[in-house]
Amino acid sequence: MKSCEGQLGRVFVIRLEHGDKLPHCIERFAEEKGISVGHVILVGGIGDGEVVVGPRRSDERPPEPMLLPIDGAHEVAGVGVIAPGEDGKARRPPAVCDRA
């Protein structure tokens, strides 16, 4: 077994407003605050929009996303990491949705 110890750095709480786009808000916030890597926990709700439910084909690069429309109230929970993409900019985590 291997282990290491770390320390908690900066902690942010972000509240999105109606109409805000989750992926873009996280990426923009990370860029504004100089965050290149991090851990994200998402808890909240969604009333409408679309969510990516996976790639249309797993062997395609770049993958074509499959979108699922959201209509009505849904709870949202997600966990993931912020990590730099090929262009060096922070990329967002996935989220999980369930019917409320």
Residue pairs with C-beta under 8 A, 6 or more apart in sequence:
10 33
10 35
12 29
12 33
14 25
14 26
14 29
16 22
16 25
16 44
22 42
22 92
22 95
23 92
26 40
26 82
26 90
26 92
26 93
27 89
27 90
27 91
27 92
29 35
30 36
30 38
30 82
30 90
31 89
31 90
35 82
35 90
36 82
36 83
36 84
36 88
36 90
37 81
37 82
37 83
37 84
37 90
38 81
38 82
38 90
39 79
39 80
39 81
39 82
40 78
40 79
40 80
40 81
40 82
40 92
40 93
41 78
41 79
42 76
42 77
42 78
42 79
42 93
42 95
43 76
43 77
44 75
44 76
45 73
45 74
45 75
45 76
45 100
46 70
46 73
46 74
46 76
46 97
47 70
47 72
47 73
47 74
48 70
48 71
48 72
49 69
49 70
50 67
50 68
50 69
50 70
51 67
51 68
51 70
51 95
51 97
52 65
52 66
52 67
52 68
52 94
53 66
53 67
53 68
54 65
54 66
55 63
55 64
55 65
55 66
56 63
56 64
56 65
56 66
57 63
57 64
70 97
72 99
72 100
73 100
74 97
74 98
74 99
74 100
75 97
75 98
75 99
75 100
76 95
76 96
76 97
76 98
77 95
77 96
77 98
78 93
78 94
78 95
78 96
79 93
80 92
80 93
80 94
80 95
81 93
82 90
82 91
82 92
82 93
83 90
83 91
84 90
84 91
85 91
